[in-house]
Amino acid sequence: MKEIAITEPVFVTTFQCVGSDCREHCCGGWDIYLDKSSVSKYLNSQKIEIKQIATEHINVHKKGHANWGVMKLNDEGNCAFIDEQKLCKVHKELGAKALSPTCATYPRAQNTSKREVSKTLTLSCPEAARLVLTDLDSMALQQRTELQKQFNSEQEIKDEKKLLNLMCATLMRQSDIRIEQGLYSVAMLFLMLDKLPAGAPDNFARLEHVFVSLLQGLESHATENNMQSLQPNVELQWALMLHLQSFIRQRSAARGRNTLGRYIDPLHHFQADITSKEMKAVKLAELDQLWQQRVEPWLAQRPWVINNYLQYRIYNDAFPGYASRTPLACLYLLTAEWRLLRAMIALSVLDRSEPDEQDIINIIYSFHAVTKHNKAIMDIFFQRIDEFKMNDDLSLLCLLN
């Protein structure tokens, strides 16, 4: 028997579907793919209603065993198996074991390597997002081992990648609500990584030395002083926000789009008809002022809200986790997304004195539903971000000030 290490954050183990109480359930607004056995089970069910719904609403396209059919949504844009209480008729009539793998596992997911499994939840689920953002200990990692006959088929994670992931998580955790300082520290770490000669025996020691210095910089405010020398690129920040919110506004049929629209549309109006660099700088300064005067004091009393989100991204994405991208490119993606989220959160307090926790939950879950639930959409979103890169280090640092 082989020993497999299982890692689960607290929010994964405490998650429970809230059913009809969900603010935007997962049975509508996107394609629901069914495996071959589920299609057969529903089409041949002894329950007349299940069989009738399956016959009328399952498009059997036989694109693969795991993608044998897809549900045709009803006039309300929902799975036809959903009842008036937003509960699943398959679950109700046939039991939990009759659910297709898609429905039985969502929002659960995992990253798997030869000897390890990291369990997670996708934040396109509103309840998963709520748990991450509102529970102080949601990102505390729990570890255990399980025995199985063979190791997993995936490749083993390299020690360097594990070390980088741990260092990034620690730097972000140390930054508390000073998210830009945490991202800046990670950038400095990656810049050092780029300078290390491949295969040198002392690389780990040199990287660890830089990491300790960066931690000390966050503690002593040296990082804050270093960042004051950064020159903001107004045109880059403005154009990137315009480009990303334009992409989101075009995703009109996506699940979560209507919710995200309540926050992305104000950003669209905020940027509309501004052409001069001077006015762009003024408007960006307004966003910074909203964040500093109204959001930061609120976050200071609840530092886990945003820091947990960044901890989640580092854990969930196995950061820096995109195989075809350098660590700095992965950080650029995360930083660009953070700047967009930060702008939406800042504008959500425009007409009141402090943030509403429910707004932040809505922004995070709907952003993930629109941009991260579908890999093809994620790739397009990343391409949109890439269009504005000058080079990884320079343009990245311009986004942090």
WOZIUR-V574928 format. One record per pair of residues at least 24 apart in sequence whose ideal C-beta (glycine too) atoms are under 8 Angstrom apart, sorted by the first residue. I is the first residue (numbers start at 0). J is the second residue. Records with the same first field share a line. If there is no record, write none. Layout:
I = J ; J
This chain:
0 = 146 ; 147 ; 148
1 = 114 ; 146 ; 147 ; 148 ; 149 ; 150
2 = 114 ; 144 ; 145 ; 146
3 = 114 ; 115 ; 116 ; 144 ; 145 ; 146 ; 147 ; 150 ; 151
4 = 114 ; 115 ; 116 ; 142 ; 143 ; 144
5 = 115 ; 116 ; 118 ; 142 ; 143 ; 144 ; 145
6 = 115 ; 116 ; 117 ; 118 ; 140 ; 141 ; 142
7 = 117 ; 118 ; 140 ; 141 ; 142 ; 143
8 = 118 ; 119 ; 137 ; 138 ; 139 ; 140 ; 141 ; 311 ; 314
9 = 134 ; 136 ; 137 ; 138 ; 139 ; 141
10 = 120 ; 127 ; 130 ; 131 ; 134 ; 137 ; 138
11 = 107 ; 118 ; 119 ; 120
12 = 141
13 = 130 ; 134
14 = 106 ; 107 ; 120 ; 126 ; 127 ; 130
15 = 126
16 = 126
17 = 126
18 = 84 ; 85 ; 86
19 = 84 ; 85 ; 86
21 = 85 ; 125 ; 126
22 = 125 ; 258 ; 361
23 = 125 ; 254 ; 255 ; 258 ; 364 ; 365 ; 368
24 = 77 ; 81 ; 85
25 = 105 ; 106 ; 123 ; 124 ; 254
26 = 77 ; 78 ; 80 ; 81 ; 85 ; 87 ; 102
27 = 72 ; 75 ; 76 ; 77 ; 78 ; 81 ; 254
28 = 72 ; 76 ; 77 ; 252 ; 253 ; 254 ; 255 ; 256 ; 368
29 = 253 ; 254 ; 372 ; 373
30 = 69 ; 70
31 = 69 ; 70 ; 78 ; 99 ; 101 ; 102
32 = 65 ; 66 ; 68 ; 69 ; 99 ; 101
33 = 57 ; 66 ; 67 ; 68 ; 69 ; 70 ; 99 ; 101
34 = 64 ; 65 ; 66 ; 67 ; 99 ; 100 ; 101
35 = 64 ; 65 ; 67
37 = 67 ; 68 ; 97 ; 98 ; 99 ; 100
38 = 67 ; 68
40 = 93 ; 97
41 = 89
44 = 93
46 = 92 ; 93
48 = 88 ; 92
49 = 80 ; 88 ; 89 ; 92 ; 93
52 = 79 ; 80 ; 88
55 = 79
65 = 100
110 = 315 ; 317
111 = 151 ; 153
112 = 151 ; 153 ; 154 ; 155 ; 156
113 = 150 ; 151 ; 152 ; 153 ; 154 ; 155 ; 156
114 = 150 ; 151 ; 155
115 = 156
116 = 151
117 = 314 ; 317
119 = 314 ; 315
121 = 367 ; 371 ; 372
122 = 311 ; 315 ; 363 ; 364 ; 367 ; 371
123 = 254 ; 255 ; 364 ; 367 ; 368 ; 371 ; 372
124 = 364
125 = 360 ; 361 ; 364
127 = 364
128 = 360 ; 363 ; 364 ; 367
129 = 360 ; 364
131 = 307 ; 308 ; 311 ; 363
132 = 303 ; 304 ; 307 ; 308 ; 356 ; 359 ; 360 ; 363
133 = 304 ; 356 ; 360
134 = 303 ; 307
135 = 303
137 = 303 ; 307
138 = 307 ; 310 ; 311 ; 314
140 = 314
156 = 317
159 = 202 ; 203
160 = 317
162 = 203 ; 206
163 = 188 ; 192 ; 319 ; 326
164 = 313 ; 314 ; 317 ; 318 ; 319
166 = 206 ; 210
167 = 313 ; 318 ; 319
168 = 310 ; 313 ; 314
169 = 210 ; 214
170 = 210 ; 213 ; 214 ; 217
171 = 306 ; 309 ; 310 ; 313
172 = 306 ; 310
173 = 214 ; 217 ; 218
174 = 217 ; 306
175 = 302 ; 306
176 = 295 ; 298 ; 299 ; 302 ; 305 ; 306
177 = 217 ; 223
178 = 305 ; 306 ; 309 ; 337 ; 341
179 = 226 ; 399 ; 400
180 = 217 ; 222 ; 223 ; 226
181 = 217 ; 309
182 = 330 ; 333 ; 334 ; 337 ; 399
183 = 222 ; 225 ; 226 ; 396 ; 399
184 = 213 ; 214 ; 216 ; 217 ; 222
185 = 330
186 = 327 ; 330 ; 392 ; 395 ; 396 ; 399
187 = 213
188 = 213
189 = 319 ; 325 ; 326 ; 327 ; 330
190 = 327 ; 392
192 = 326
193 = 325 ; 327
226 = 399 ; 400
229 = 396 ; 397 ; 399 ; 400
230 = 397 ; 400
231 = 283 ; 397 ; 400
232 = 394 ; 397 ; 398
233 = 276 ; 279 ; 280 ; 283
234 = 276 ; 279
235 = 387 ; 389 ; 394 ; 397 ; 398
236 = 283 ; 338 ; 397 ; 398
237 = 270 ; 273 ; 279 ; 282 ; 283
238 = 387
239 = 335 ; 338 ; 339 ; 384 ; 387 ; 398
240 = 266 ; 270 ; 338 ; 339 ; 342
241 = 270
242 = 383 ; 386 ; 387
243 = 335 ; 336 ; 339 ; 380 ; 383 ; 384
244 = 270 ; 339
246 = 379 ; 380 ; 383
247 = 369 ; 370
250 = 369 ; 376
253 = 368 ; 369 ; 376
254 = 368 ; 369 ; 372
255 = 364 ; 365 ; 366 ; 367 ; 368 ; 369
256 = 365 ; 368 ; 369
258 = 361 ; 364 ; 365
259 = 361 ; 362 ; 365 ; 366 ; 368 ; 369
261 = 361
262 = 343 ; 346 ; 347 ; 358 ; 361 ; 362 ; 365
263 = 343
265 = 343 ; 346 ; 347 ; 349
266 = 342 ; 343 ; 346
269 = 346
286 = 341 ; 342 ; 345 ; 346
287 = 345
289 = 345 ; 346 ; 348 ; 349
290 = 341 ; 344 ; 345
293 = 345 ; 348 ; 352 ; 353 ; 354
294 = 344 ; 345 ; 348 ; 353 ; 354
296 = 353
297 = 353 ; 354
298 = 354
301 = 356
304 = 356 ; 359
308 = 363
309 = 337
321 = 381
325 = 391
327 = 391 ; 392 ; 395
328 = 388 ; 391
330 = 391 ; 395
331 = 384 ; 388 ; 391 ; 394 ; 395 ; 398
332 = 381 ; 384
334 = 395 ; 398 ; 399
335 = 384 ; 387 ; 398
336 = 366 ; 370 ; 384
338 = 398
339 = 366
340 = 366
